[in-house]
Amino acid sequence: MKIEFTPGGLDRGSKFYVAGHRGLVGSAIMRKLESEGFTDLVGRTSAELDLKDREATFAFFAEVKPRYVVLAAAKVGGILANSNYPVDFLSDNLRIQVNVLDAAREHGVERLLFLGSSCIYPKLATQPIREDSLLTGHLEPTNDAYAIAKIAGILQVQAVRRQYGLPWISAMPTNLYGPGDNFSPQGSHVLPALIRRYDEAVQSGAQSLTNWGTGTPRREFLHVDDMAAACLHLMENYDGPDQVNVGTGTDVTIKELAGLVADAVGYKGEMLWDVSKPDGTPQKLLDVSKLESAGWRSEIRLADGVQNTVEWYRSNRSQLRG
């Protein structure tokens, strides 16, 4: 039976499950929901519930019966991790998504938001990238396995809408950063990797620091607290089959980003670039007109967000993995 979607509000007292609530995005969504007055939030660590385990996932949904779900659980990583472990990124993410989406449908989840990634779009997509660029060209080879898994998630949400009439939606964030990020040398994305390396250079008194690539690729960065706000806004105000890009609509070069990080940590040494290392996609800027038409735009400036993230990292680095 089709559930009629009425924009304007989710019931703050209903059970709300955030899959991946300890991760960068999931933890920010939990903070946002708490601040917005949701009183029945549910999360499970991977030790408590392995979402790759289909039987365990179905048993969880049967017991908890959440009304709302955000699927933020995923195996994620940077260029190095994606290049070295494509099987893991494809297999783990496909299993997580299929299990959660199937169990959510079976047990009557009313409103679900699936989170993907801007890497779903073709490597050479026209900039800024519109939602209808999906499946129009070749993917970036360094993270194609992860991208294929996320594309499968979008299509499954669309299929659920067509076959069962459920008002589920998908959101595709740009590069995210902020408190709770992964700062490990092997698994981090570019911004937390730069923060860690530049902070360590300050501590060691290094006079120079070498970064990967040419520094010329352009990237868009969205603070994870902005992402969380966008997720709630979309769940309350958007209902459509197409994925929604979530970003700022502006980008910077990696070299400019490194300069912002250097300023934030107080690094005064020389910045060098190893051009033998891969750059990845030359530019990845999202067209956010659909998001803005839905009534939301980002608020946190990149310089302010980088400073905030550096402060969080320095307060928590002794407890961080790696």
C-alpha positions in Angstrom: 0.0 0.0 0.0 1.3 3.4 -1.0 2.3 5.7 1.9 1.2 9.3 1.3 4.1 11.7 1.9 3.2 15.0 3.4 6.1 17.6 3.5 6.8 19.5 6.6 7.7 17.2 9.5 8.7 13.9 10.9 7.2 12.7 14.2 9.9 13.5 16.8 8.6 10.7 19.1 8.8 7.9 16.5 11.6 5.4 16.4 14.4 6.5 14.1 17.3 4.2 13.2 20.6 5.6 11.9 22.6 2.9 10.3 26.3 3.7 10.8 25.7 6.1 13.7 29.3 6.0 14.9 30.7 7.1 11.5 31.4 10.6 10.2 28.0 11.1 8.7 25.9 9.0 11.0 27.3 10.6 14.2 26.5 14.1 12.8 23.0 13.0 11.9 22.5 11.7 15.4 23.6 15.0 16.8 21.3 16.9 14.5 18.3 14.7 15.3 19.0 15.0 19.1 19.1 18.8 18.7 15.9 18.8 16.8 14.0 17.0 19.6 13.9 13.4 18.3 13.5 11.2 21.4 13.7 7.6 20.2 16.9 7.3 18.3 18.4 3.9 17.6 22.0 3.0 16.7 24.0 -0.2 16.7 27.8 -0.6 16.4 29.2 -3.1 13.9 30.1 -5.3 16.8 26.5 -5.3 18.0 25.0 -5.7 14.5 26.9 -6.8 11.4 24.8 -5.4 8.5 26.5 -7.7 6.1 24.7 -10.5 8.0 21.3 -10.8 6.3 19.7 -12.9 9.0 20.9 -10.6 11.8 19.8 -7.5 9.9 16.3 -8.8 9.4 16.1 -9.9 13.1 17.0 -6.4 14.2 14.3 -4.8 12.0 11.7 -7.3 13.2 12.6 -6.5 16.9 13.1 -2.7 16.7 10.6 -1.8 14.0 11.9 1.7 13.2 9.5 4.2 11.4 12.4 6.2 9.9 15.8 5.1 8.7 19.0 6.9 7.4 21.3 4.4 5.7 24.7 6.0 6.4 26.6 2.7 7.1 29.2 2.0 4.5 32.8 0.9 3.9 34.6 4.1 2.9 38.1 5.2 2.2 40.4 7.4 0.0 42.1 6.7 -3.3 44.7 4.4 -1.7 42.2 2.2 0.1 39.8 2.1 -2.9 42.6 1.2 -5.3 44.0 -1.6 -3.1 40.7 -3.2 -1.9 38.1 -2.9 -4.7 36.5 -6.3 -3.8 35.9 -5.2 -0.2 34.4 -1.9 -1.3 32.1 -3.6 -3.8 31.0 -6.7 -1.8 30.7 -5.1 1.7 28.7 -2.1 0.5 26.4 -4.2 -1.7 25.6 -6.5 1.2 25.0 -3.7 3.7 22.6 -1.9 1.3 20.6 -4.9 0.1 20.2 -6.2 3.6 19.1 -2.9 5.1 16.8 -1.9 2.3 15.2 -5.3 2.0 14.7 -5.5 5.8 13.3 -2.0 6.0 10.8 -2.7 3.2 9.8 -6.0 4.8 9.2 -4.4 8.2 7.3 -1.3 7.1 9.8 1.5 7.3 7.9 4.6 6.2 10.6 7.1 5.4 14.2 6.1 4.4 17.1 8.2 3.2 19.9 6.3 1.4 23.3 8.1 1.4 25.6 7.6 -1.6 28.6 9.6 -2.8 29.4 12.0 -5.6 31.8 9.4 -7.1 28.7 7.8 -8.7 29.0 10.3 -11.5 31.2 9.8 -14.7 34.8 10.9 -14.3 34.5 13.4 -17.1 30.9 14.6 -16.4 30.1 18.1 -17.4 30.7 20.5 -14.4 28.9 21.3 -12.3 27.5 17.7 -12.2 23.7 17.4 -12.5 21.7 14.5 -11.1 20.9 13.4 -14.7 24.6 12.7 -15.4 24.2 9.4 -13.7 25.1 6.4 -15.9 26.1 8.6 -18.9 29.9 7.8 -18.9 32.9 5.9 -17.5 33.6 6.1 -13.8 36.9 7.1 -12.1 38.9 3.9 -12.1 40.4 4.4 -8.7 37.0 4.1 -7.0 34.7 2.5 -9.5 33.9 -0.5 -7.3 32.6 1.7 -4.5 30.7 3.8 -7.1 29.0 0.8 -8.6 27.8 -0.3 -5.2 26.3 3.2 -4.5 24.7 3.3 -7.9 23.0 0.0 -7.1 21.7 1.5 -3.9 20.1 4.4 -5.8 18.5 2.0 -8.2 17.2 -0.2 -5.4 15.5 2.9 -3.8 14.0 3.8 -7.1 12.8 0.2 -7.6 11.2 0.2 -4.1 9.4 3.5 -5.0 8.0 1.9 -8.3 7.1 -1.5 -7.0 5.9 -0.7 -3.5 5.1 3.0 -3.6 7.2 3.9 -0.6 8.4 7.5 -0.4 12.1 6.6 0.0 14.8 9.0 -1.2 18.5 9.1 -2.0 21.1 11.9 -1.3 24.5 12.2 -2.9 26.9 14.2 -0.8 30.1 15.8 -2.1 33.3 15.4 -0.2 32.5 15.5 3.5 34.7 16.4 6.5 34.4 17.4 10.1 34.4 15.9 13.7 34.5 12.1 13.7 36.4 11.8 10.4 38.9 9.0 9.7 42.4 10.4 10.1 44.3 7.1 9.6 47.2 7.2 7.1 45.8 4.2 5.1 42.0 4.9 5.1 41.5 8.7 5.1 40.2 11.0 2.5 42.2 14.0 1.3 41.2 16.6 3.9 41.7 14.6 7.1 44.9 13.2 5.6 46.2 16.7 5.0 45.2 17.7 8.6 47.0 14.8 10.1 50.2 15.2 8.0 50.4 19.0 8.4 49.8 18.7 12.2 52.5 16.1 12.5 54.8 18.3 10.5 54.2 21.2 12.9 54.9 18.8 15.9 58.1 17.5 14.3 59.3 20.9 13.1 59.6 19.7 9.5 60.8 22.3 7.0 59.0 20.7 4.0 56.1 18.4 3.3 55.3 16.5 0.1 51.7 16.0 -1.1 50.4 13.5 -3.6 49.7 14.7 -7.2 49.9 18.1 -8.9 47.5 19.9 -6.5 45.5 21.1 -9.5 42.3 19.0 -9.2 39.3 20.9 -7.9 37.2 19.5 -5.1 34.1 20.6 -3.3 33.9 20.1 0.5 30.9 20.1 2.8 31.0 20.1 6.6 29.3 17.1 8.0 27.0 19.2 10.2 25.7 20.9 7.1 25.2 17.4 5.6 23.2 16.3 8.6 21.0 19.4 8.4 20.4 18.7 4.7 19.4 15.1 5.3 16.7 16.0 7.8 15.5 18.8 5.5 15.2 16.4 2.6 13.4 13.7 4.7 10.9 16.4 5.7 10.5 18.2 2.4 11.5 16.2 -0.6 9.8 13.2 -2.3 11.1 12.1 -5.7 12.8 9.2 -7.4 16.0 11.1 -8.5 18.9 11.3 -6.1 19.6 14.8 -4.7 23.1 16.3 -4.8 24.2 17.7 -1.5 27.0 20.2 -1.5 28.0 23.8 -1.4 28.1 24.6 -5.2 31.7 25.9 -4.9 35.1 24.2 -5.1 38.8 24.8 -4.5 42.0 23.2 -5.8 43.8 20.7 -3.6 46.7 23.1 -3.5 44.3 25.8 -2.1 42.9 23.3 0.4 46.4 22.4 1.5 47.0 26.1 2.1 43.9 26.4 4.3 45.0 23.4 6.3 48.5 24.8 6.7 47.1 28.1 8.0 44.7 26.2 10.4 47.5 24.1 12.0 50.1 26.8 11.9 52.5 25.1 9.4 55.1 27.5 8.0 57.3 25.2 6.0 57.6 24.5 2.2 54.8 22.6 0.4 56.0 20.2 -2.3 54.0 18.0 -4.8 54.9 14.5 -6.0 53.5 14.6 -9.6 54.1 10.9 -10.0 51.2 10.1 -7.7 47.6 10.0 -9.1 45.3 13.0 -9.0 42.0 11.2 -9.5 39.1 13.0 -11.1 40.2 16.5 -12.4 37.1 18.2 -11.0 34.1 17.2 -9.1 31.6 20.0 -8.4 28.0 19.2 -7.8 25.1 21.1 -9.3 23.0 21.8 -6.1 20.0 23.6 -7.8 17.7 20.7 -6.9 18.7 20.9 -3.3 18.2 24.7 -3.3 14.8 24.3 -4.9 13.9 22.0 -2.0 14.7 25.0 0.3 18.2 24.2 1.7 21.7 25.6 1.2 25.0 25.2 3.2 26.0 27.6 5.9 29.5 26.6 7.1 32.3 28.3 5.3 35.2 26.0 4.3 37.9 28.0 6.2 35.7 27.9 9.4 35.0 24.2 9.0 38.7 23.3 8.5 39.6 25.3 11.6 36.8 23.5 13.6 38.0 20.1 12.3 41.6 20.8 13.2 40.6 21.8 16.7 38.5 18.6 17.1 41.4 16.5 15.7 43.9 18.0 18.2 41.5 17.3 21.1 40.9 13.7 20.1 44.1 12.5 18.3 45.3 10.4 21.2 42.2 8.3 20.9 42.0 8.0 17.1 42.8 4.8 15.2 46.0 4.4 13.2 
